[in-house]
Amino acid sequence: MRRFTFCALAAALALIALGGRASAYPQFQFSSGTTRCSQCHYSPAGGGLITSWGRDEAGDTISLGGDGAFLHGLLDPPSWLALGADIRLAALRNEVGGPESPEYAAFPMQSDLYARLAFGDQVSLYLEGGARGDVRPAGSSVEGRIESISDRFISREHYLMWRPSATGVYLRAGRFFAPYGLRFVEHTFYVRRYTGYDLYDETYTVSGGYVGDDWELHVSGFTPPPPNFPNPLQSVGLRESGGALYVEKRFAGMSALALQGRVGNSGETARYQGGAVGKLWLEPARVLFLGEADFIRQLINGAASYPENQLVSYLGATFFPVRGLMAGIAYERYQEDLSLATTAHNGFDAEVNFFPWAHFELVLFGQYQIIGAGAASEGPKASLFMLQLHYYL
């Protein structure tokens, strides 16, 4: 058993050396019998390292079988220490038009290690680190990927948290996204890409609030990493400072409605956005409906130009026909300027997730986009098809 444990750990570390950050699966809220995301995750808003409850759910209700405990139950860390890892390998076909399309690639998409250290019953330290996924590595060999780890290493989340109990008030400070939106794993969704939550855009944040059985509130202030921080602690996209608010009310263990707002200022532009999130679980049909809509007003600081009013939205349905399988379809829309119909992006998504055994997942994802179209039948087209193999410790 010791030899097997050592080999499993070594294999996991080797995969990490080859290697993005998983957020969460909002599809499992209500559908798995769990009403709040923080039941399965240590984070008050969900995402990241899963709790013992989440591990039990993974083995007993989500997957076809197996032991969801850390390292398949072969090693039991002490109560003050929680460990985990996420590994995703991906193959894709990307068609965006042009002479080099379609593009084919196979690459390590995610490789993250997690650790949570508890200091008594109220204070904990959360650490996450891994390597950025790289579709076009400088050296595609195993040796080349290992040598590039120092250039690709990143810690997207690390924070100190005070949380006296599973429900009630909390306060945390460090690097993480301010709670907002549906928080999908897939960063390709418009409600992540265009609301300030794209991949590698994590901010330094102070967040506090209250988590109850049927409602929760999160209030956050955030700022980008200082320019003098090393590369593993930097963001790569928007560099906004501001604040966010998210409040969710749950009803009868089968639905939720959330209101949210966010303000971000990069120095050059200011963005004011607000919206709503809805979730509805229909047990007889085994289907979960998810929706989000955000209105964004973007201003160029110091300019007298007309501001841009934007809209980003998502509406989807996820089916759970049998244990171990979920299949979803969705429609997305992003309009960069509501006064110009030609700035609309329409997205049509389909996804199938298969959980054959605890710790293993196969994902088939497809996205078809009509970009810059005034009508759904016009404008440039783009498509993305991706196959993922996901393993977690």
C-alpha positions in Angstrom: 0.0 0.0 0.0 2.8 2.4 0.8 4.4 1.7 -2.6 1.1 2.3 -4.4 0.6 5.5 -2.4 4.1 6.7 -3.3 3.6 5.9 -7.0 0.2 7.6 -7.1 1.7 10.8 -5.6 4.7 10.6 -8.0 2.4 10.3 -11.0 0.3 13.3 -9.9 3.4 15.4 -9.5 4.7 14.3 -12.9 1.4 15.4 -14.5 1.6 18.7 -12.7 5.1 19.2 -14.1 3.6 18.8 -17.6 0.9 21.2 -17.1 -5.4 26.3 -15.6 -7.8 26.7 -12.2 -11.1 25.0 -11.7 -13.9 27.2 -10.4 -16.9 25.1 -9.5 -19.8 23.1 -11.0 -22.9 25.2 -10.3 -24.7 22.4 -12.0 -24.4 20.3 -8.8 -26.3 22.8 -6.7 -29.7 21.4 -5.9 -29.3 18.5 -8.4 -27.0 16.6 -6.0 -29.2 17.3 -3.0 -26.8 20.0 -1.8 -28.3 23.5 -1.6 -25.3 25.7 -1.0 -21.9 25.6 -2.8 -19.9 25.9 0.5 -21.1 22.5 1.6 -18.8 20.9 -1.0 -16.0 23.5 -1.0 -14.0 25.2 1.7 -14.5 28.6 0.0 -17.7 30.3 1.3 -18.7 31.0 -2.3 -17.7 27.6 -3.8 -14.8 26.6 -6.0 -11.4 25.1 -5.4 -10.6 22.4 -2.9 -13.5 20.3 -1.8 -14.5 19.3 1.7 -15.0 15.8 3.1 -18.7 16.3 2.3 -17.9 17.1 -1.3 -15.7 14.1 -1.6 -18.4 11.8 -0.2 -20.9 13.3 -2.7 -18.4 12.7 -5.6 -18.2 9.0 -4.8 -21.8 8.3 -3.6 -24.0 10.4 -5.8 -22.1 12.1 -8.7 -19.8 9.2 -10.0 -20.8 5.7 -10.8 -18.8 4.5 -7.7 -15.5 4.6 -6.0 -14.0 6.3 -3.0 -14.0 10.1 -3.3 -11.6 10.6 -0.3 -8.1 12.1 -0.8 -5.9 9.7 -2.8 -8.8 7.2 -3.0 -8.8 6.7 0.7 -5.2 5.4 0.8 -3.9 8.3 2.9 -5.9 10.2 5.5 -4.3 13.6 6.3 -4.7 15.0 9.9 -7.8 17.0 10.6 -6.0 20.3 10.4 -4.7 19.6 6.9 -6.6 19.2 3.6 -4.9 18.4 0.4 -5.9 18.0 -3.3 -5.0 18.4 -6.9 -6.7 18.9 -10.3 -5.3 17.7 -13.5 -6.9 18.3 -16.9 -5.5 17.1 -20.3 -7.2 18.5 -23.3 -7.4 18.0 -27.1 -9.2 20.6 -29.2 -10.2 21.7 -32.7 -10.6 25.4 -33.1 -12.1 27.0 -36.2 -12.0 30.8 -36.4 -11.5 31.2 -40.2 -8.3 32.3 -41.9 -5.5 30.4 -43.6 -4.4 28.6 -40.5 -7.8 27.2 -39.5 -8.8 24.8 -38.3 -6.3 24.5 -35.5 -5.7 21.2 -33.7 -3.9 20.9 -30.4 -3.4 18.6 -27.4 -2.0 20.0 -24.2 -2.1 19.9 -20.4 -4.9 22.3 -19.7 -4.8 22.4 -15.9 -2.4 21.3 -13.1 -3.1 22.6 -9.7 -2.1 21.6 -6.1 -4.2 22.7 -3.1 -3.5 22.8 0.6 -5.6 24.1 3.5 -4.1 24.5 6.9 -6.5 25.0 9.8 -5.3 26.9 13.0 -7.9 25.9 15.5 -11.6 26.0 14.7 -11.8 29.5 13.2 -8.7 30.5 11.1 -7.3 28.8 8.1 -4.7 29.4 5.4 -5.6 28.3 1.8 -2.8 27.8 -0.8 -3.1 26.9 -4.5 -0.4 26.7 -7.2 0.2 25.1 -10.5 1.4 25.7 -14.1 -0.4 27.7 -16.8 -1.8 25.6 -19.6 0.2 26.1 -22.8 -1.2 25.2 -26.2 2.0 26.0 -28.0 4.9 25.2 -25.6 8.5 26.2 -26.6 9.5 22.6 -26.1 6.8 20.0 -26.6 8.7 17.2 -25.0 8.3 16.1 -21.4 11.7 17.5 -20.6 10.9 20.8 -22.3 7.7 21.2 -20.4 9.4 20.4 -17.1 12.1 23.0 -17.8 9.5 25.7 -18.5 7.6 25.2 -15.2 9.4 28.1 -13.6 8.2 30.4 -16.4 4.6 29.0 -16.3 4.1 28.6 -12.5 1.2 30.6 -11.1 -0.7 30.8 -7.8 -4.2 32.0 -8.6 -5.5 31.6 -5.1 -4.0 32.0 -1.6 -5.8 33.6 1.3 -6.3 33.7 5.0 -9.8 33.2 6.3 -11.7 33.6 9.6 -14.8 31.5 9.6 -16.1 30.3 13.0 -18.5 27.8 11.6 -19.9 26.3 8.3 -22.8 28.8 8.4 -22.7 32.4 9.7 -20.3 35.2 9.2 -16.8 35.0 7.6 -13.9 37.2 6.5 -11.1 36.3 4.1 -8.2 38.2 2.5 -5.8 37.2 -0.3 -5.9 36.4 -3.9 -9.2 35.1 -5.3 -12.1 36.2 -7.5 -14.7 38.3 -5.7 -17.9 36.1 -5.6 -20.0 37.0 -8.6 -22.1 35.2 -11.3 -22.5 31.5 -12.0 -18.7 30.8 -11.6 -18.4 28.0 -14.3 -15.3 25.9 -14.7 -15.2 26.8 -18.4 -13.7 30.3 -18.9 -14.9 30.4 -22.5 -18.5 31.3 -21.4 -19.3 34.9 -22.0 -20.5 35.5 -18.5 -16.9 34.8 -17.4 -14.9 36.3 -20.2 -16.7 39.7 -20.3 -17.5 40.4 -16.7 -14.0 40.6 -15.3 -13.6 36.8 -14.5 -11.5 35.5 -17.3 -8.7 33.0 -16.9 -5.7 34.4 -14.9 -7.5 37.6 -14.0 -7.7 36.9 -10.2 -7.3 39.9 -8.0 -6.2 40.6 -4.4 -9.4 40.7 -2.6 -10.9 41.3 0.9 -14.3 39.7 1.1 -16.8 39.2 4.0 -20.3 38.2 4.4 -22.8 35.7 5.7 -23.7 32.2 4.6 -26.9 30.7 5.8 -29.0 27.6 5.0 -31.3 29.5 2.6 -29.5 32.7 1.8 -26.0 34.2 1.6 -24.3 37.6 1.1 -20.8 38.4 -0.1 -19.3 41.9 -0.1 -15.8 42.4 -1.7 -13.2 45.0 -2.5 -10.4 44.1 -4.9 -7.3 45.4 -6.7 -4.9 43.9 -9.2 -1.5 42.5 -8.2 1.0 45.4 -7.8 3.4 45.7 -10.8 6.4 44.8 -8.7 5.0 41.4 -7.8 6.7 38.4 -9.4 5.2 36.8 -12.5 3.6 33.8 -10.6 1.4 36.3 -8.7 0.5 38.6 -11.7 -2.7 38.8 -13.7 -2.7 38.8 -17.5 -5.9 40.7 -18.5 -8.0 43.4 -16.9 -6.2 45.3 -14.1 -9.2 46.8 -12.3 -9.7 48.0 -8.8 -13.2 48.1 -7.3 -15.9 46.2 -5.4 -18.5 43.5 -5.9 -21.7 42.5 -4.2 -23.5 39.1 -4.5 -26.6 38.1 -2.5 -28.5 34.8 -3.1 -31.8 33.6 -1.7 -32.7 29.9 -2.0 -36.3 28.6 -2.1 -37.6 25.1 -1.0 -34.2 23.4 -1.7 -34.9 23.6 -5.4 -34.3 27.1 -6.7 -32.3 30.3 -6.1 -32.3 33.9 -7.2 -29.3 36.2 -6.8 -28.7 39.9 -7.4 -25.2 41.2 -8.0 -23.2 44.3 -8.8 -19.6 45.1 -9.6 -17.6 48.3 -10.2 -14.1 48.2 -11.7 -11.7 51.0 -12.6 -8.5 50.4 -14.6 -7.4 54.0 -14.7 -8.2 54.2 -18.4 -11.8 52.9 -18.3 -14.5 52.4 -15.7 -17.1 49.7 -15.7 -20.3 49.6 -13.8 -22.3 46.4 -14.0 -25.2 44.7 -12.4 -27.4 41.7 -13.0 -29.1 38.6 -11.7 -28.6 34.9 -11.5 -31.3 32.2 -11.4 -31.3 28.5 -10.8 -34.2 26.1 -10.9 -34.1 22.3 -10.3 -37.0 20.1 -11.5 -36.7 16.8 -9.8 -39.2 14.8 -11.8 -37.5 15.8 -15.1 -34.0 15.6 -13.6 -33.1 19.0 -15.2 -31.5 22.1 -13.8 -32.0 25.5 -15.5 -29.3 28.1 -15.0 -29.4 31.7 -16.1 -27.4 34.9 -15.8 -27.8 38.4 -17.3 -25.6 41.4 -16.7 -25.9 45.0 -17.9 -22.5 46.8 -18.2 -21.8 50.5 -18.7 -18.3 51.2 -19.8 -16.8 54.7 -19.7 -13.4 56.0 -20.9 -12.0 58.1 -18.1 -11.4 61.7 -18.9 -13.1 61.5 -22.3 -16.3 63.1 -23.5 -17.2 60.2 -25.8 -20.5 58.4 -25.7 -20.3 55.6 -23.2 -20.8 52.0 -24.2 -23.7 50.0 -22.9 -23.2 46.3 -23.0 -25.2 43.1 -22.3 -23.9 39.7 -21.5 -26.2 36.7 -20.8 -26.4 33.0 -20.4 -29.4 30.6 -20.4 -28.8 26.8 -20.2 -30.4 23.5 -19.1 -28.4 20.6 -17.7 -29.9 17.1 -17.7 -29.0 14.2 -15.4 -30.5 11.2 -17.1 -28.6 8.6 -15.0 -26.0 8.6 -12.3 -22.6 9.5 -13.5 -23.8 11.5 -16.5 -24.8 15.1 -17.1 -25.5 16.8 -20.4 -26.1 20.5 -21.0 -27.1 22.9 -23.7 -26.9 26.7 -23.5 -27.4 29.9 -25.5 -25.2 32.9 -24.8 -25.2 36.5 -26.0 -22.7 39.3 -25.6 -23.4 42.7 -27.2 -20.4 45.0 -27.0 -22.4 48.1 -27.8 -26.2 47.9 -27.5 -26.6 50.8 -29.9 -24.9 48.7 -32.7 -26.5 45.5 -33.7 -23.3 44.4 -35.5 -21.4 44.1 -32.2 -23.5 41.1 -31.0 -21.9 37.7 -30.3 -24.2 34.7 -30.2 -23.0 31.4 -28.7 -24.5 28.0 -28.8 -23.0 25.4 -26.4 -23.3 21.7 -25.8 -21.5 19.7 -23.1 -21.4 16.1 -21.9 -19.7 15.2 -18.6 -19.2 11.5 -17.7 -18.0 10.5 -14.2 -17.2 6.8 -14.5 -15.4 6.5 -11.1 -14.7 8.9 -8.3 -11.7 11.2 -9.2 -12.2 10.7 -12.9 -14.2 12.8 -15.4 -14.5 12.9 -19.2 -15.7 16.1 -20.8 -16.9 16.7 -24.4 -17.5 20.4 -25.0 -18.6 22.2 -28.2 -19.2 25.9 -28.8 -20.5 27.5 -32.0 -20.4 31.3 -32.4 -21.8 33.9 -34.7 -19.7 37.0 -34.2 -20.5 40.6 -35.1 -23.9 39.7 -36.5 -27.1 41.8 -36.7 -29.1 38.7 -37.3 -28.5 35.1 -36.2 -27.8 34.0 -39.8 -25.2 36.7 -40.5 -21.6 37.4 -39.5 -18.4 35.5 -39.1 -18.6 32.0 -37.6 -16.3 30.2 -35.1 -16.4 26.8 -33.5 -14.6 25.1 -30.7 -14.6 21.3 -29.9 -12.7 20.1 -26.9 -12.2 16.7 -25.2 -10.9 16.8 -21.6 -9.7 14.1 -19.2 -10.0 15.4 -15.7 -8.5 13.7 -12.6 -8.4 15.0 -9.1 -6.8 13.7 -5.9 
